Amino acid sequence: MRSVGTITRAGGALRINLMAWGGGDLVVGMTDAALLLSEGRGVPVYEIRRGDDVDVIDEAGSVAPTRSGRGVQVLLTRHLAPMYSSLAQVRAVAAGERLSARLGVPDTPVRSVTPDRSDSMDEGLQRGFGDAANPPRRAGGCR
């Protein structure tokens, strides 16, 4: 696992600090952090950009528990690879027992769960799902 940043505590919220992030602060709100850690719900990550007059808050992605339940997965819209951290470390950060939790990406590329399907969905069927030579039937026409 290659380290790409950390998760730290900012009041009751969680701040995601990435080494290669050119935007504003990435934050999981206090209520959302509690839902993530106590109920295991997926929650949004917000990007906060400070301006002279107005602060801009946009949704930047999500944080959710992994399937195993031992980690958290961070998915950001501007970052292609999912990032992972230990759930135990994130809980310790939220409780104030630890300063930061390591955030990393896998060294090997993540394999797709769905198989690569180059064949057509209706290949081998006598009647397809509608094309120029074989238009679909009208609704109510089958009696």
Secondary structure by P-SEA (a helix, b strand, c coil): ccccccccccccbbbbbbcccccccccccaaaaaaacccbbbbbbbbbbbcccbbbbbbcccccccccccbbbbbbccccbbbbbbaaaaaaaaaccccbbbbbbbcccccccccccccccccccccccccccbbbbcccccc
